[in-house]
Amino acid sequence: MSPISPRRYLAEQPTARLASLVQFPIVSVPMARNIEIKARVPNPARFRELVESISDSGPETIQQEDVFFQSRKGRLKLRKFADGTAELIQYERPDTQEPTGSDYIKVEVDDALGLEEALSRALGVRGVVRKERELYTVDRTRIHLDHVEGLGDFMELEVMLGPGEASQPGIEMAERLMARLGVSPSDLIEQAYIDLIEREVVIE
């Protein structure tokens, strides 16, 4: 059998002919990066006082519902806000108590219900985290005081890094803030809220 010429193939295959006319650009979305720590907060009122004494802005109170999906790499969640807006976040962070880097991509979502349904069908839902977050900022660090449904009170530090910036300056900034806020090493946790919720369910 003689080989088919490219021109004849395109003439006989409408789909192939269309694909040859439509070219989609390949776009690479760069991952953002920050330095994070998470810890339990035994006394939220006292922690709030300390944060307010050093913060540049805040508090901004935010109601959040994070729907986590099964993911082969990192964690994937759809974050829904009380005003109906949402964002899809994929992130990769080692499970460690030490201040460490977190690489993430955040995408604004127009149709949260539709996307949640599609991802639920395709990947499966891992679990849901509901929390009230008080957001403060100190320089380039976001400080979260979170009340998590079913878990209690926690704090997070997120030191935002610039493109290509080394981790060490962010780690040192996080450690200084931990000292100023009286964060005890014994209160540090290594896992995400969704991991803690899953562990609570297993224990029960």
ABEGO torsion letter per residue (X at the ends): XBBBBAAAAAAABAAAAAAAABBBBBBBBBBBBBBBBBBBBABAAAAAAAAAAABABOBBBBBBBBBBBBBABEBBBBBBBAAGBBBBBBBBBBBBABBBBBBBBBBBBABAAAAAAAAAAAAEBAEBBBBBBBBBBBEABBBBBBBBBGAEBBBBBBBBBBBGBBAAAAAAAAAAAAAAAGBBAAABBABBAAAAAAAAAAAX
